[in-house]
Amino acid sequence: MMRHTLLALTGAAFVLTLSAAPVAATAAPAAASAQTPAVQGLPYDARRGVFTFASGLDASLPAVVQVTTLGQSRGPRSEGDPKPSQGGSGVIIDAANGIIVTNHHVIENGQKFTVDLIDGRLFDATLIGADKATDIAVLKIEASGLSQVQTVDSDTLRTGDLAFAVGYPLGLDQTLTMGVISGLNRSGMGDAIEDYIQTDAAVNSGNSGGPLLDSRGRLIGINTAILSGGMGGGNDGIAFAVPTRIMMFVVDQLRATGEVKRGQIGVALGSLTAERAREMGLNIVRGAVVYDAAPGSAAEQAGLRPGDVITRLQNRPVANAGSVQATVGIARPGATLPVVYLRDGREATASLTVQSADLPAVRLGRGAAMARGLTFRNSGEGAGAQVTVVEGGSVAAAAGVQAGDVVIEVGGARVADMAALAGALQDGAVELTVMRDGERTTISLPG
């Protein structure tokens, strides 16, 4: 059911006077001197006598396209060409090469893709690549006479900036809506990498993949999701866009290799809540709490420990665990990220060197090691290595290794400590001798 809201202005009349000569300002409080000076010119069309942003947006609107995804028919027979299965919007960022950015969920499971331009032309599109973690996809069309948007760094945005969403919502032709940037660095929507721009510009089904523009028509983000409490899932004034900071990292890699390779720092995190902050005796509610640092990981090498609270990463404030993932998720392996964290209420700094997601099979850290789905440490009872974690679904779990087992021999050779066990588990099938509840047990571990 569609909901209608009637807005009325009552009890006051508003008069706007335009003059070719500057208007003298009235005296203002002393605090106003610290504010940003007012701009000299307003977006006013003197010929028509109206305020308008059209001159800034006109050049960008032809770059906004409609994307249709065609997939296999769901009927009993699927003969002929693929049928339209879903659609959305997109934006041309490179006219010379016909490069279009849209959402991953717009093209997901598609067999064929078409692109409609505002001038009525229709083209088949080729999928260059897609990244589900950021909900970004790149299409390419072969066409001449294309327009493109200018891209601006989303890190320059401020809450309160005007924003314009453009796309093809609800089966309509190209539609422009206006709002403001109502929040930055938003996360918690459920995707792997989140650092969204929040806006109250009306965004509905079909806007997905379309651009979020600033008041000069420059690209600041890709519309990707709405938050709706309505029964019909319509717009409630809260929409989210992938910022260009993340978009360009993904697009550049997809265009170069067709896939995205991102690094990791080997840390398990949780968001700092008010309840958790009280438990830790902290007077802040913004940050990411370290739950664990994997053996040999960048986090462990940087000295992070369980209980540390990350407050800044790469000179950016950390609002929650999603903020860390968003920064690490667009960092290439080998990049160095300065980190600021709290330990026992005191601030400390370190440097994280981002590691490749393709980690070695055996990792030896300061206090623990990992291999074949096992995490283990030196036994507190002398020789041997005690298993602390068995990864579900791993070869070790299938073989019957349990948390608490103390490995004392591998292939009949004595295990002195966790380093010795890590070395023995490098490759090949092995036979483990473990102590479990005071009894010796032999377990065969496949290669």
C-alpha positions as CSV (number, residue, x, y, z in Angstrom):
1,M,0.0,0.0,0.0
2,M,1.4,3.4,-0.9
3,R,1.6,6.0,1.8
4,H,0.9,9.7,1.1
5,T,2.2,12.5,3.3
6,L,0.8,16.1,2.9
7,L,3.2,18.8,3.8
8,A,2.0,22.4,4.4
9,L,3.6,25.6,5.3
10,T,1.3,27.6,7.7
11,G,1.4,30.7,9.8
12,A,4.2,32.4,7.8
13,A,5.0,33.8,4.4
14,F,8.5,33.7,2.9
15,V,9.7,36.4,0.5
16,L,12.9,36.2,-1.4
17,T,14.2,39.4,-2.9
18,L,16.8,39.3,-5.7
19,S,19.0,42.2,-6.5
20,A,21.8,42.8,-8.9
21,A,23.7,44.8,-6.3
22,P,25.2,43.2,-3.1
23,V,22.9,43.3,-0.1
24,A,24.5,44.6,3.1
25,A,24.6,42.1,5.8
26,T,23.2,42.8,9.2
27,A,25.3,42.6,12.3
28,A,26.0,39.0,13.3
29,P,27.1,37.5,16.6
30,A,30.8,37.3,17.1
31,A,30.8,33.5,16.8
32,A,29.7,33.8,13.2
33,S,33.1,35.0,12.2
34,A,34.4,31.5,12.5
35,Q,31.9,30.2,10.0
36,T,32.6,29.6,6.3
37,P,31.8,32.8,4.4
38,A,28.7,32.8,2.2
39,V,29.2,32.2,-1.5
40,Q,28.8,35.2,-3.7
41,G,26.7,33.6,-6.4
42,L,23.6,31.5,-6.1
43,P,22.4,28.9,-8.7
44,Y,20.0,31.4,-10.1
45,D,18.8,31.6,-13.8
46,A,18.1,35.3,-14.3
47,R,16.5,34.7,-17.7
48,R,13.8,32.4,-16.3
49,G,13.8,33.9,-12.8
50,V,14.3,30.6,-11.0
51,F,16.8,28.9,-8.8
52,T,18.3,25.8,-10.4
53,F,21.1,23.3,-10.4
54,A,20.5,22.3,-14.0
55,S,23.7,24.0,-15.3
56,G,25.9,21.9,-13.1
57,L,24.0,18.7,-13.7
58,D,23.2,18.9,-17.4
59,A,26.5,17.5,-18.6
60,S,26.3,14.5,-16.3
61,L,22.7,13.3,-17.0
62,P,23.5,11.8,-20.5
63,A,26.1,9.6,-18.7
64,V,23.4,7.9,-16.6
65,V,22.1,4.7,-18.2
66,Q,19.5,2.0,-17.7
67,V,20.9,-1.5,-17.3
68,T,18.8,-4.6,-18.0
69,T,20.0,-8.1,-17.0
70,L,18.7,-11.0,-18.9
71,G,18.8,-14.5,-17.5
72,Q,17.4,-18.0,-18.2
73,S,13.6,-18.2,-18.1
74,R,12.2,-19.8,-14.9
75,G,9.3,-21.4,-16.8
76,P,9.1,-25.2,-17.7
77,R,10.8,-24.4,-21.0
78,S,13.6,-22.0,-21.5
79,E,13.8,-21.7,-25.3
80,G,15.2,-18.8,-27.3
81,D,16.9,-15.7,-26.0
82,P,17.4,-15.1,-22.2
83,K,14.5,-13.2,-20.6
84,P,14.8,-9.9,-18.6
85,S,15.3,-10.9,-15.0
86,Q,16.2,-7.7,-13.3
87,G,17.4,-4.2,-13.9
88,G,18.8,-1.1,-12.5
89,S,20.9,1.9,-13.4
90,G,24.5,2.7,-14.2
91,V,26.9,5.5,-15.0
92,I,29.5,6.0,-17.7
93,I,32.9,6.9,-16.2
94,D,35.0,6.5,-19.3
95,A,33.3,7.6,-22.5
96,A,36.2,6.8,-24.8
97,N,36.2,3.1,-23.7
98,G,32.5,2.7,-23.0
99,I,33.1,1.8,-19.3
100,I,30.0,1.8,-17.1
101,V,29.8,1.2,-13.3
102,T,26.7,-0.4,-11.7
103,N,25.9,-2.7,-8.8
104,H,26.9,-6.3,-8.5
105,H,23.3,-7.2,-7.5
106,V,22.0,-5.6,-10.7
107,I,24.0,-8.0,-12.9
108,E,24.1,-11.0,-10.7
109,N,23.3,-14.3,-12.4
110,G,22.9,-12.6,-15.7
111,Q,23.6,-14.2,-19.1
112,K,23.3,-11.1,-21.1
113,F,23.2,-7.3,-20.4
114,T,21.8,-4.4,-22.3
115,V,22.3,-0.7,-21.8
116,D,19.8,2.0,-22.7
117,L,21.1,5.6,-23.2
118,I,19.0,8.7,-22.6
119,D,19.2,9.5,-26.3
120,G,17.2,6.3,-27.1
121,R,20.1,4.1,-28.2
122,L,20.4,0.5,-27.0
123,F,23.6,-1.5,-26.8
124,D,24.6,-5.0,-25.7
125,A,27.1,-4.8,-22.9
126,T,30.0,-7.0,-21.9
127,L,30.7,-7.8,-18.2
128,I,34.3,-6.8,-17.4
129,G,34.1,-8.0,-13.8
130,A,32.1,-7.7,-10.5
131,D,32.9,-7.6,-6.8
132,K,30.2,-8.8,-4.4
133,A,32.0,-7.5,-1.3
134,T,31.6,-3.9,-2.4
135,D,28.5,-4.5,-4.7
136,I,30.3,-3.0,-7.7
137,A,30.3,-4.2,-11.2
138,V,31.9,-2.9,-14.5
139,L,30.3,-3.2,-17.9
140,K,31.6,-2.1,-21.3
141,I,29.8,-1.1,-24.5
142,E,31.1,-0.3,-27.9
143,A,29.6,3.1,-28.8
144,S,30.5,6.5,-30.0
145,G,29.2,9.9,-28.9
146,L,29.1,8.9,-25.2
147,S,29.1,11.3,-22.2
148,Q,30.9,10.6,-18.9
149,V,30.8,12.0,-15.4
150,Q,33.6,13.7,-13.6
151,T,34.6,11.7,-10.5
152,V,35.5,13.5,-7.2
153,D,37.2,12.2,-4.1
154,S,34.4,11.1,-1.6
155,D,36.8,11.9,1.3
156,T,36.1,15.6,0.7
157,L,32.4,15.2,1.5
158,R,30.7,16.7,4.5
159,T,27.4,16.0,6.2
160,G,25.0,18.6,4.9
161,D,26.4,18.8,1.4
162,L,23.7,18.6,-1.3
163,A,23.4,15.3,-3.2
164,F,21.5,14.2,-6.3
165,A,20.5,10.6,-7.1
166,V,19.9,9.8,-10.7
167,G,18.5,6.6,-12.2
168,Y,15.6,4.7,-13.5
169,P,13.4,3.9,-10.5
170,L,10.1,2.0,-10.4
171,G,9.9,1.6,-14.2
172,L,10.1,5.3,-14.9
173,D,12.4,7.1,-17.3
174,Q,15.5,8.9,-16.0
175,T,14.7,10.5,-12.7
176,L,16.6,13.0,-10.6
177,T,16.0,13.5,-6.8
178,M,17.7,15.8,-4.4
179,G,18.7,15.6,-0.8
180,V,21.6,16.1,1.5
181,I,24.5,13.9,2.7
182,S,22.9,12.9,6.0
183,G,25.8,10.7,7.2
184,L,29.2,9.3,6.3
185,N,31.1,6.1,7.1
186,R,28.0,4.1,7.6
187,S,28.2,0.3,8.0
188,G,26.2,-2.6,9.4
189,M,24.2,-3.3,6.2
190,G,25.5,-6.9,5.9
191,D,28.0,-6.7,3.1
192,A,31.7,-7.5,3.5
193,I,33.1,-4.1,3.0
194,E,31.0,-1.1,4.1
195,D,31.8,2.6,4.4
196,Y,28.6,4.0,2.9
197,I,27.5,7.6,2.2
198,Q,24.0,8.1,3.7
199,T,21.6,10.4,1.9
200,D,18.0,11.4,2.2
201,A,17.7,11.9,-1.6
202,A,14.8,9.6,-2.7
203,V,16.2,6.3,-3.9
204,N,13.9,3.4,-4.9
205,S,14.0,0.1,-6.7
206,G,15.7,0.7,-10.1
207,N,18.0,3.4,-8.7
208,S,20.6,0.7,-7.8
209,G,23.8,1.2,-9.7
210,G,23.0,4.8,-10.5
211,P,25.2,7.8,-9.5
212,L,25.0,10.0,-6.5
213,L,26.2,13.4,-7.7
214,D,27.2,16.6,-5.9
215,S,25.7,20.0,-6.7
216,R,28.2,20.4,-9.6
217,G,27.2,17.1,-11.2
218,R,30.3,15.2,-10.1
219,L,30.2,11.6,-9.1
220,I,30.6,11.0,-5.4
221,G,29.1,7.5,-5.0
222,I,27.1,4.6,-6.5
223,N,23.6,4.1,-5.0
224,T,23.3,0.6,-3.6
225,A,20.8,0.2,-0.8
226,I,17.9,1.7,1.0
227,L,16.7,1.3,4.6
228,S,12.9,1.1,4.7
229,G,10.5,0.4,7.5
230,G,7.5,0.5,5.1
231,M,5.5,-2.5,4.2
232,G,6.2,-2.1,0.5
233,G,9.9,-1.5,1.0
234,G,9.8,2.0,-0.4
235,N,11.9,5.0,0.3
236,D,11.9,6.3,3.9
237,G,14.6,8.9,3.4
238,I,17.6,6.8,4.2
239,A,19.7,5.5,1.3
240,F,23.2,4.4,1.0
241,A,25.9,4.8,-1.7
242,V,29.3,3.2,-2.2
243,P,31.8,6.1,-2.0
244,T,34.1,6.8,-5.0
245,R,37.1,6.1,-2.7
246,I,36.1,2.4,-2.6
247,M,34.5,2.4,-6.1
248,M,37.7,3.5,-7.9
249,F,39.8,0.9,-6.1
250,V,37.5,-1.8,-7.3
251,V,37.0,-0.5,-10.8
252,D,40.7,-0.1,-11.5
253,Q,41.4,-3.7,-10.5
254,L,38.4,-5.1,-12.4
255,R,39.5,-3.2,-15.5
256,A,43.1,-4.4,-15.2
257,T,42.6,-8.1,-14.3
258,G,38.8,-8.8,-14.1
259,E,39.0,-9.6,-10.4
260,V,39.8,-7.8,-7.1
261,K,42.7,-8.9,-4.9
262,R,42.6,-7.3,-1.5
263,G,44.8,-7.8,1.6
264,Q,44.0,-8.7,5.2
265,I,45.5,-8.2,8.6
266,G,44.4,-11.4,10.4
267,V,42.3,-9.9,13.2
268,A,38.9,-10.7,14.6
269,L,37.0,-7.5,15.6
270,G,33.8,-6.4,17.2
271,S,32.3,-2.9,17.4
272,L,32.7,-1.0,20.6
273,T,29.3,-0.5,22.2
274,A,28.2,1.5,25.2
275,E,27.9,-1.6,27.3
276,R,31.3,-2.9,26.2
277,A,32.8,0.6,26.8
278,R,31.5,0.6,30.4
279,E,32.9,-2.9,31.0
280,M,36.3,-1.7,29.8
281,G,36.2,1.6,31.8
282,L,36.3,3.7,28.6
283,N,34.5,7.0,28.0
284,I,34.1,6.5,24.2
285,V,31.7,4.5,22.1
286,R,33.5,4.7,18.8
287,G,36.1,2.1,17.9
288,A,36.8,-1.6,17.0
289,V,37.6,-4.1,19.8
290,V,40.2,-6.7,19.0
291,Y,39.0,-10.2,19.9
292,D,41.9,-12.2,18.5
293,A,45.0,-11.8,16.3
294,A,45.9,-14.8,14.2
295,P,49.4,-16.3,14.6
296,G,51.9,-14.7,12.2
297,S,49.3,-12.1,11.1
298,A,49.9,-8.5,10.4
299,A,47.9,-7.7,13.5
300,E,50.0,-9.9,15.7
301,Q,53.2,-8.6,14.2
302,A,52.0,-5.0,15.0
303,G,51.6,-6.0,18.6
304,L,47.8,-5.9,18.8
305,R,46.2,-8.0,21.5
306,P,42.7,-9.1,22.5
307,G,41.1,-6.2,24.4
308,D,42.8,-3.4,22.4
309,V,40.4,-0.8,20.9
310,I,41.4,0.5,17.5
311,T,40.4,4.2,17.2
312,R,42.1,5.4,14.1
313,L,43.5,3.5,11.0
314,Q,45.3,5.1,8.1
315,N,44.6,8.5,9.7
316,R,40.9,7.9,9.5
317,P,38.6,7.7,12.6
318,V,37.3,4.2,13.3
319,A,33.6,4.2,14.2
320,N,33.2,0.4,14.4
321,A,34.5,-2.9,13.1
322,G,33.2,-2.1,9.7
323,S,35.4,1.0,9.4
324,V,38.5,-1.2,9.8
325,Q,37.2,-3.7,7.2
326,A,36.5,-0.9,4.8
327,T,40.0,0.5,5.0
328,V,41.8,-2.9,4.9
329,G,39.4,-4.1,2.1
330,I,40.8,-1.5,-0.3
331,A,44.4,-1.8,0.7
332,R,46.8,-3.7,-1.5
333,P,49.1,-6.3,0.1
334,G,52.3,-4.7,1.2
335,A,50.7,-1.4,2.1
336,T,51.5,0.1,5.5
337,L,48.6,1.4,7.6
338,P,49.3,3.4,10.7
339,V,47.0,2.4,13.5
340,V,46.1,4.2,16.8
341,Y,44.6,2.0,19.6
342,L,43.8,2.1,23.3
343,R,45.2,-0.5,25.7
344,D,44.1,-0.3,29.3
345,G,42.8,3.2,28.6
346,R,46.1,4.4,27.3
347,E,46.7,5.4,23.6
348,A,49.4,3.6,21.6
349,T,50.4,3.6,17.9
350,A,51.7,0.9,15.6
351,S,52.0,0.1,11.8
352,L,50.1,-2.7,10.1
353,T,51.6,-4.2,6.9
354,V,48.8,-5.6,4.9
355,Q,49.3,-9.2,3.9
356,S,48.1,-11.2,0.9
357,A,44.8,-13.0,1.3
358,D,46.7,-16.1,0.1
359,L,48.4,-16.9,3.4
360,P,50.9,-19.8,3.8
361,A,49.5,-23.1,4.9
362,V,51.5,-23.0,8.1
363,R,51.8,-19.8,10.2
364,L,54.0,-19.5,13.2
365,G,53.3,-16.6,15.6
366,R,54.7,-15.4,18.9
367,G,52.3,-17.2,21.1
368,A,50.5,-19.7,18.7
369,A,50.7,-21.4,15.4
370,M,48.2,-22.4,12.7
371,A,48.2,-25.4,10.3
372,R,45.7,-27.6,8.6
373,G,42.7,-26.1,10.4
374,L,44.5,-26.3,13.8
375,T,45.5,-23.5,16.1
376,F,48.0,-24.7,18.8
377,R,50.4,-23.3,21.4
378,N,53.2,-24.6,23.6
379,S,51.9,-27.1,26.2
380,G,51.8,-25.8,29.7
381,E,52.8,-29.2,30.9
382,G,56.3,-29.4,29.4
383,A,56.9,-30.9,26.0
384,G,54.4,-31.0,23.2
385,A,51.9,-28.5,21.7
386,Q,48.3,-28.1,22.9
387,V,45.5,-27.7,20.3
388,T,43.3,-24.7,21.2
389,V,41.1,-24.4,18.2
390,V,39.9,-26.9,15.5
391,E,38.4,-25.3,12.5
392,G,35.0,-26.7,11.6
393,G,35.0,-28.7,8.3
394,S,38.8,-28.9,8.2
395,V,40.8,-32.0,7.5
396,A,41.9,-32.1,11.2
397,A,38.3,-31.9,12.4
398,A,37.3,-34.8,10.1
399,A,40.3,-36.8,11.4
400,G,39.1,-36.4,15.0
401,V,41.5,-33.9,16.5
402,Q,39.9,-32.1,19.4
403,A,40.6,-28.8,21.2
404,G,42.6,-29.7,24.3
405,D,44.6,-32.5,22.7
406,V,48.3,-32.3,23.4
407,V,50.4,-33.5,20.5
408,I,53.5,-35.2,21.8
409,E,54.7,-37.1,18.7
410,V,54.4,-36.8,14.9
411,G,55.3,-40.0,13.0
412,G,56.9,-41.4,16.1
413,A,59.2,-38.4,16.5
414,R,58.9,-36.4,19.7
415,V,57.3,-32.9,19.5
416,A,59.2,-30.4,21.7
417,D,57.0,-27.3,21.2
418,M,54.6,-25.6,18.8
419,A,57.4,-24.6,16.4
420,A,58.3,-28.3,16.0
421,L,54.7,-29.3,15.4
422,A,54.3,-26.5,12.8
423,G,57.4,-27.8,11.0
424,A,56.1,-31.3,11.0
425,L,52.7,-30.3,9.5
426,Q,54.2,-28.5,6.5
427,D,52.9,-31.1,4.0
428,G,52.1,-34.8,3.5
429,A,50.1,-37.3,5.5
430,V,51.2,-37.6,9.1
431,E,50.3,-39.7,12.2
432,L,49.8,-37.7,15.4
433,T,50.1,-39.1,18.9
434,V,48.1,-37.0,21.3
435,M,47.4,-37.1,25.0
436,R,43.6,-36.8,25.7
437,D,42.2,-37.1,29.2
438,G,45.5,-38.8,30.3
439,E,45.5,-41.4,27.6
440,R,47.6,-41.7,24.4
441,T,45.6,-41.6,21.1
442,T,46.8,-42.0,17.6
443,I,45.2,-39.9,14.8
444,S,46.0,-40.2,11.1
445,L,46.0,-36.8,9.4
446,P,45.7,-36.9,5.6
447,G,48.0,-34.7,3.5
